[in-house]
Amino acid sequence: GLFSHMTPYLSDIGYEPVQAAKFISIMSITMAISKVVFGWLNDRIGTFMNFMILMAISVIGMASLLFAQSEAIAYIASFGFGVAFSTTNLLSPLITVHALGGKDFSNIFGLVSFAIYLGPLISSPLSGMIYDHFGNYSIAVIFYTVLYALALVVGFFVLRHGYTEKKD
């Protein structure tokens, strides 16, 4: 919900458009690289640990955006936000199999994908409405940080044991 608003957000907190573009480039590069790195890591440490690491980085990255007036923190936020931005496409199929098993994966993941695409449909206009109402994006950043933190907690309880097939 924030990626499409990142240029105005960074401009609002004091960065020139060229600097904002630099941070957005870092976010985009990080997103692409983290999909490969964390996909590889998932095979080594498993979905649960991979999820926990990704979501922890995402929460830190999102929260860091609130303090991104400092250029050093803006770099951290750009990296963390890039990781956060990669999580949806990276983790969705992995979590689906881990939590629900592989049986009827295509049907189940079809429903999951539908829900995934509702997020951007709702969140980007929501971020704009928050900006229009409050005059800045801080509330939106806090909202999405809380959602990532909530996902981390819920994911911990849902994913810690994984799917176990019931025996008849």
Backbone hydrogen bonds, N-H to C=O, Kabsch-Sander energy under -0.5 kcal/mol:
donor,donor_aa,acceptor,acceptor_aa,energy
5,H,2,L,-1.5
6,M,3,F,-1.4
9,Y,5,H,-2.3
10,L,6,M,-2.9
11,S,7,T,-2.3
12,D,8,P,-2.7
13,I,9,Y,-1.6
14,G,11,S,-1.5
15,Y,10,L,-2.4
20,A,16,E,-2.6
21,A,17,P,-2.5
22,K,18,V,-1.7
23,F,19,Q,-2.1
24,I,20,A,-2.3
25,S,21,A,-2.2
26,I,22,K,-1.9
27,M,23,F,-2.3
28,S,24,I,-2.4
29,I,25,S,-2.8
30,T,26,I,-2.7
31,M,27,M,-2.4
32,A,28,S,-2.1
33,I,29,I,-2.7
34,S,30,T,-3.0
35,K,31,M,-1.5
36,V,32,A,-1.1
37,V,33,I,-2.8
38,F,34,S,-2.8
39,G,35,K,-1.2
40,W,36,V,-2.3
41,L,37,V,-2.7
42,N,38,F,-1.7
43,D,39,G,-1.0
43,D,40,W,-0.5
44,R,40,W,-0.8
44,R,41,L,-0.8
45,I,41,L,-2.9
46,G,42,N,-1.8
50,N,46,G,-2.1
51,F,47,T,-2.9
52,M,48,F,-2.4
53,I,49,M,-2.4
54,L,50,N,-2.8
55,M,51,F,-2.9
56,A,52,M,-2.1
57,I,53,I,-2.5
58,S,54,L,-2.2
59,V,55,M,-2.7
60,I,56,A,-2.3
61,G,57,I,-2.9
62,M,58,S,-2.9
63,A,59,V,-2.7
64,S,60,I,-2.4
65,L,61,G,-1.0
65,L,62,M,-0.7
66,L,63,A,-1.5
67,F,64,S,-1.8
68,A,65,L,-1.1
70,S,67,F,-1.5
74,A,70,S,-2.3
75,Y,71,E,-1.7
76,I,72,A,-1.6
77,A,73,I,-3.2
78,S,74,A,-2.4
79,F,75,Y,-2.2
80,G,76,I,-2.9
81,F,77,A,-3.1
82,G,78,S,-2.0
83,V,79,F,-2.1
84,A,80,G,-2.6
85,F,81,F,-2.8
86,S,82,G,-0.9
86,S,83,V,-0.8
87,T,83,V,-1.0
87,T,84,A,-0.8
88,T,84,A,-0.6
90,L,86,S,-2.0
91,L,87,T,-3.1
92,S,87,T,-0.5
92,S,88,T,-1.6
94,L,90,L,-0.7
95,I,91,L,-3.5
96,T,92,S,-2.1
97,V,93,P,-2.1
98,H,94,L,-2.4
99,A,95,I,-3.1
100,L,96,T,-2.5
101,G,97,V,-2.0
105,F,102,G,-1.7
108,I,104,D,-2.6
109,F,105,F,-3.6
110,G,106,S,-1.4
111,L,107,N,-1.4
112,V,108,I,-2.2
113,S,109,F,-3.1
114,F,110,G,-1.8
115,A,111,L,-2.0
116,I,112,V,-2.4
117,Y,113,S,-2.2
118,L,114,F,-0.7
118,L,115,A,-0.6
119,G,115,A,-1.0
119,G,116,I,-0.6
121,L,117,Y,-1.0
122,I,118,L,-2.0
123,S,119,G,-3.8
124,S,120,P,-1.2
126,L,122,I,-1.9
127,S,123,S,-2.7
128,G,124,S,-1.9
129,M,125,P,-2.5
130,I,126,L,-2.6
131,Y,127,S,-2.3
132,D,128,G,-2.6
133,H,129,M,-2.3
134,F,130,I,-2.9
135,G,131,Y,-2.9
141,V,137,Y,-2.5
142,I,138,S,-2.7
143,F,139,I,-2.7
144,Y,140,A,-2.7
145,T,141,V,-2.3
146,V,142,I,-2.6
147,L,143,F,-2.1
148,Y,144,Y,-2.4
149,A,145,T,-2.5
150,L,146,V,-2.8
151,A,147,L,-2.6
152,L,148,Y,-2.2
153,V,149,A,-2.1
154,V,150,L,-3.0
155,G,151,A,-2.8
156,F,152,L,-1.8
157,F,153,V,-1.6
158,V,154,V,-2.5
159,L,155,G,-2.8
160,R,156,F,-1.2
163,Y,98,H,-2.1
